[in-house]
Amino acid sequence: MEKSSPKPNQEELNDIALRLKELRKAKGYSNYEHIAFDLEMSRSAYWRLETGVNFELKTLIKICRLLDISLEEFFKGIDIPKSKE
């Protein structure tokens, strides 16, 4: 039987969601609806990102481009613990 890959910890997803919200506000998007519009996403789809829903890398890249930040800058301060193997 094939070993399944570990699922992301909800705490880590929440840290990413919080970072997304912080960066949005720092770039002048006081309301999540405005960034959703600029990302050509529905408001509810973007809102889910800021509530800790797992999302695709292509969405993260699109967000980083809009906010004019690198992936490295996005993940700054987010600690993902190493596997306990």
Secondary structure, DSSP 8 states (H G I E B T S, - for coil): ---------HHHHHHHHHHHHHHHHHTT--SHHHHHHHTT--HHHHHHHTTT----HHHHHHHHHHHT--HHHHHTT--------
